Amino acid sequence: MSLIFKIINIIFFMIAMHIKEIWPEPPLPKKAMEVPRIPKIIEAFQRPLSVEEMPAPCRELSQVLSDITALFTESVHNSVRIKKPRGIESEVKKIEKLYEEINLIISSKREIEAKERAIYLVKKQINKKQNLINKLNLNEKRKRKEITGP
């Protein structure tokens, strides 16, 4: 059986190669390699860092986490009690709101850290450039002294 499949595969391969010889693929056009132009104004550098301010969360992360643990323990106690109804839809909605609040707190903290990091890196680059300018100015002064003589 497998020999028949091998023979059929070989026949199909030969037919496919024969069709390819009859109808060859058209040659692909050569694309001119152009050097990409650098834009005069780069949009990312035009945006100030503090344009979009996120609303500051009103509670701390530890408070929200303690609310979540309290809600989970209350849910466990309610599920064990016989007299209490066991519907969890309201608890799920409360937990969902608390998790959204946690995500808001974490994203605002990450944004603050990112801004501080960007400011630090910009200050570091400015200091490097200033040091380079000072070195170039010193070299220029030395060259002038050498030209004018002692």
Legacy VTK file of the C-alpha trace (Angstrom):
# vtk DataFile Version 3.0
C-alpha trace
ASCII
DATASET POLYDATA
POINTS 150 float
0.000 0.000 0.000
2.776 2.395 0.891
4.514 1.569 -2.400
1.420 2.723 -4.278
1.416 6.013 -2.362
5.099 6.537 -3.130
4.494 5.921 -6.844
1.501 8.309 -6.837
3.581 10.978 -5.077
6.382 10.590 -7.623
3.906 10.867 -10.509
2.342 14.024 -9.024
5.788 15.500 -8.464
6.774 14.805 -12.078
3.511 16.354 -13.347
4.077 19.407 -11.174
7.636 19.813 -12.487
6.404 19.429 -16.072
3.724 22.112 -15.509
6.358 24.369 -13.986
8.506 23.959 -17.117
5.569 24.830 -19.362
4.459 27.842 -17.333
7.547 29.234 -15.650
7.170 31.822 -12.948
7.636 35.391 -14.163
10.842 37.012 -12.983
10.444 39.287 -9.996
11.157 42.961 -10.695
14.287 44.280 -9.064
13.502 46.850 -6.453
15.680 49.903 -6.331
17.355 50.075 -2.986
16.718 53.574 -1.745
18.200 54.878 1.430
15.381 55.820 3.783
15.238 59.531 4.393
15.456 60.784 7.935
12.589 63.166 8.675
13.507 66.693 9.692
11.121 66.628 12.624
10.775 63.466 14.647
7.346 63.347 16.237
8.409 61.363 19.300
10.786 64.122 20.358
8.110 66.799 19.985
5.871 65.420 22.714
6.455 66.737 26.216
6.696 64.132 28.927
3.785 65.269 31.073
1.035 65.842 28.495
-1.254 63.021 29.515
-1.620 62.932 33.255
-3.345 59.902 34.713
-5.713 60.548 37.600
-4.035 59.845 40.873
-5.588 56.931 42.727
-7.304 57.914 45.938
-6.229 54.851 47.932
-2.982 53.046 48.532
-2.183 49.638 47.095
-2.040 48.019 50.546
-5.562 49.233 51.353
-6.986 47.750 48.168
-5.151 44.463 48.731
-6.493 44.246 52.290
-10.012 44.873 50.926
-9.555 42.016 48.448
-8.368 39.601 51.143
-11.255 40.657 53.401
-13.694 40.063 50.561
-12.214 36.628 49.841
-12.381 35.587 53.501
-15.958 36.879 53.749
-16.828 34.891 50.632
-15.345 31.737 52.147
-17.281 32.258 55.396
-20.513 32.882 53.467
-20.038 29.760 51.370
-19.703 27.630 54.505
-22.816 29.042 56.231
-26.047 27.244 55.548
-28.382 30.215 56.109
-26.595 32.578 53.707
-27.365 32.437 49.964
-24.401 31.194 47.949
-24.651 33.535 44.959
-21.259 35.027 44.168
-22.188 37.501 41.421
-22.043 40.535 43.720
-18.737 39.382 45.196
-17.286 38.902 41.721
-18.311 42.449 40.764
-16.721 43.847 43.933
-13.498 41.938 43.266
-13.500 43.100 39.643
-13.751 46.743 40.756
-10.953 46.239 43.267
-8.692 44.653 40.626
-9.395 47.567 38.277
-8.387 49.919 41.076
-5.177 47.934 41.613
-4.379 48.107 37.895
-4.927 51.878 37.979
-2.601 52.259 40.970
0.109 50.080 39.408
-0.084 51.798 36.023
0.159 55.246 37.609
3.201 54.143 39.626
4.823 52.672 36.506
4.157 55.870 34.588
5.733 57.940 37.355
8.773 55.629 37.403
9.076 55.803 33.614
8.959 59.609 33.670
11.568 59.746 36.419
13.772 57.329 34.462
13.397 59.385 31.280
14.235 62.586 33.145
17.276 60.901 34.707
18.511 59.666 31.318
18.002 63.078 29.711
19.910 64.766 32.548
22.682 62.193 32.177
22.924 62.869 28.422
22.954 66.624 29.045
25.807 66.199 31.540
27.764 64.071 29.048
27.268 66.663 26.306
28.256 69.461 28.676
31.436 67.604 29.662
32.244 67.016 25.996
31.727 70.714 25.229
33.986 71.655 28.143
36.710 69.278 26.892
36.440 70.688 23.378
36.659 74.232 24.726
39.772 73.318 26.743
41.368 71.728 23.676
40.554 74.841 21.650
42.128 77.076 24.304
45.283 74.917 24.321
45.530 75.091 20.533
45.199 78.884 20.653
47.936 79.107 23.282
50.209 76.897 21.171
49.583 79.026 18.093
50.124 82.349 19.852
53.102 81.049 21.747
54.091 81.280 25.429
LINES 1 151
150 0 1 2 3 4 5 6 7 8 9 10 11 12 13 14 15 16 17 18 19 20 21 22 23 24 25 26 27 28 29 30 31 32 33 34 35 36 37 38 39 40 41 42 43 44 45 46 47 48 49 50 51 52 53 54 55 56 57 58 59 60 61 62 63 64 65 66 67 68 69 70 71 72 73 74 75 76 77 78 79 80 81 82 83 84 85 86 87 88 89 90 91 92 93 94 95 96 97 98 99 100 101 102 103 104 105 106 107 108 109 110 111 112 113 114 115 116 117 118 119 120 121 122 123 124 125 126 127 128 129 130 131 132 133 134 135 136 137 138 139 140 141 142 143 144 145 146 147 148 149
